[in-house]
């Protein structure tokens, strides 16, 4: 199944993420190599985050997102994950 993530960043995210960035990117690389993460990144201005995952369950995606250093340290302030049907 595919899932879409939509979330928000904290104020001053570019500055506040600095101590956590390498750990965050390493985790995303692992997810990408495992074929779970298709794409993820910020909107211009780093106010929102968007991602697409392919996984066996919503619970798996939720656990990856909630385990991310950005979530654990308040860089991501809210995330919503939805099952997604890719039409094209």
Secondary structure, DSSP 8 states (H G I E B T S, - for coil): -EEEEEEEE-TTHHHHTGGGHHHHHHHHHHHHHTT-EEEEEE-TTSSEEEEEEE-S-HHHHHHHHHHSHHHHTTSEEEEEEEEE----
